[in-house]
Amino acid sequence: MNITLRKITKIPLDFEIKSDAIIFKGFLEYHSGKLILLQANLSGFIDKPCDICAEEFKLSVNEKIEFFLSDGIYKDENNIELDVIESLNGTVDIDELMASEIELIKCDYHSCDSCDKQNLNKGN
């Protein structure tokens, strides 16, 4: 789903996309200058190998996501640290953003229930 950034106004533009067992739902809203605010929730399940036993399991996901999109190169003139994704072609691909967020979650350390239980038992 491609959205043209210059068409986004102060009235929130809702979006919702689904992929397998994941839903990415939120809105885009003009913030200031070239910045567009994205607020969303990523929820559902991701298939991921356990980082201990390597068995595939379903990871439950419920993540709040918030960052800014810049229509062009972002220049921080106020020395405020912001999470900003720059768009050099004036559009944003919501499917690509969702895929990137999923990959970020997959990069974290996650273990399956079986390995979690084994680790708890070792601690007693």
Backbone torsions as a table, in degrees:
resi	resn	phi	psi	omega
1	MET	NA	108.4	177.7
2	ASN	-94.8	136.0	179.5
3	ILE	-127.0	132.3	177.3
4	THR	-78.8	122.4	-173.6
5	LEU	-64.9	-36.6	-176.9
6	ARG	-69.0	-11.9	178.1
7	LYS	-88.5	-4.9	-178.7
8	ILE	-84.3	131.7	-176.3
9	THR	-118.4	-169.9	175.8
10	LYS	-69.5	-17.1	175.2
11	ILE	-82.9	117.5	-176.2
12	PRO	-56.1	135.3	176.0
13	LEU	-100.6	108.5	-177.9
14	ASP	-75.6	147.7	173.2
15	PHE	-142.9	155.1	174.1
16	GLU	-154.6	124.8	175.2
17	ILE	-131.4	151.0	-180.0
18	LYS	-124.9	143.1	176.5
19	SER	-145.7	117.4	-176.3
20	ASP	54.3	-113.2	-177.6
21	ALA	-110.0	25.7	-178.3
22	ILE	-121.7	140.3	174.8
23	ILE	-120.9	130.0	176.5
24	PHE	-115.2	108.5	-172.2
25	LYS	-132.7	133.8	179.2
26	GLY	179.9	-150.9	-180.0
27	PHE	-149.1	159.9	172.9
28	LEU	-116.6	140.2	-177.9
29	GLU	-148.1	136.0	177.0
30	TYR	-60.8	133.6	-179.3
31	HIS	-107.4	-66.8	177.9
32	SER	-170.7	156.3	179.5
33	GLY	53.4	-120.6	177.9
34	LYS	-102.3	10.9	-173.9
35	LEU	-94.5	134.8	175.6
36	ILE	-118.3	128.7	178.3
37	LEU	-85.7	131.7	172.4
38	LEU	-113.8	122.6	171.9
39	GLN	-125.1	130.3	-175.9
40	ALA	-155.2	171.8	173.7
41	ASN	-130.0	134.5	177.0
42	LEU	-111.2	117.1	-175.9
43	SER	-139.3	153.7	179.2
44	GLY	132.9	-144.1	-177.4
45	PHE	-133.1	142.4	178.0
46	ILE	-120.5	133.4	172.3
47	ASP	-77.6	126.1	-176.8
48	LYS	-148.4	141.2	174.1
49	PRO	-73.8	140.1	177.1
50	CYS	-63.7	137.5	-179.6
51	ASP	-76.8	-4.7	177.0
52	ILE	-104.6	-56.2	-174.4
53	CYS	-102.0	-8.4	179.0
54	ALA	71.0	5.9	175.2
55	GLU	-75.1	139.1	178.9
56	GLU	-69.9	137.2	175.7
57	PHE	-144.1	166.3	179.1
58	LYS	-94.0	115.9	179.4
59	LEU	-91.0	122.4	177.0
60	SER	-75.0	132.3	-177.0
61	VAL	-125.9	134.2	172.1
62	ASN	-152.2	85.1	-172.8
63	GLU	-115.5	131.7	170.7
64	LYS	-85.7	135.2	-176.7
65	ILE	-126.2	132.2	178.5
66	GLU	-148.5	124.9	173.8
67	PHE	-160.8	176.0	179.9
68	PHE	-108.5	149.2	171.4
69	LEU	-111.1	137.5	178.7
70	SER	-111.3	129.7	175.9
71	ASP	-82.3	82.8	-175.4
72	GLY	111.6	-171.3	-179.1
73	ILE	-67.2	132.9	178.9
74	TYR	-92.4	127.7	176.6
75	LYS	-117.4	116.9	-179.8
76	ASP	-80.4	101.2	-177.9
77	GLU	-94.0	-13.1	-177.0
78	ASN	-109.5	8.4	-178.6
79	ASN	54.2	40.9	176.5
80	ILE	-109.0	125.4	179.5
81	GLU	-77.7	121.1	178.4
82	LEU	-129.0	148.6	169.4
83	ASP	-81.2	111.9	-176.0
84	VAL	-130.0	132.0	171.6
85	ILE	-108.2	126.0	-177.7
86	GLU	-90.9	136.2	174.1
87	SER	-111.4	119.0	-177.4
88	LEU	-93.3	-5.4	179.7
89	ASN	-116.2	8.9	175.5
90	GLY	78.5	9.4	178.6
91	THR	-131.7	163.7	174.1
92	VAL	-128.5	135.3	177.7
93	ASP	-100.9	103.5	-176.6
94	ILE	-62.6	-37.1	177.9
95	ASP	-60.9	-41.2	179.9
96	GLU	-67.4	-39.8	176.9
97	LEU	-61.8	-42.9	179.1
98	MET	-62.2	-45.9	179.9
99	ALA	-60.7	-39.5	179.0
100	SER	-65.3	-42.5	178.8
101	GLU	-64.5	-39.2	177.6
102	ILE	-62.5	-43.8	179.8
103	GLU	-64.5	-36.9	176.2
104	LEU	-62.3	-41.2	178.1
105	ILE	-65.1	-42.5	-179.9
106	LYS	-62.9	-28.8	-178.9
107	CYS	-71.8	-21.8	177.0
108	ASP	-69.0	163.9	178.5
109	TYR	-79.3	123.4	178.6
110	HIS	-139.0	138.0	176.5
111	SER	-125.1	154.2	-179.1
112	CYS	-74.0	166.9	-179.5
113	ASP	-58.6	-39.9	-178.7
114	SER	-61.2	-46.6	179.4
115	CYS	-69.2	-35.0	176.3
116	ASP	-61.0	-43.3	179.9
117	LYS	-65.5	-41.1	178.5
118	GLN	-62.4	-41.3	178.9
119	ASN	-66.9	-35.2	177.0
120	LEU	-66.7	-40.9	-179.6
121	ASN	-66.7	-33.7	178.9
122	LYS	-67.4	-29.0	-178.2
123	GLY	-76.9	-14.6	-178.1
124	ASN	-90.0	NA	NA
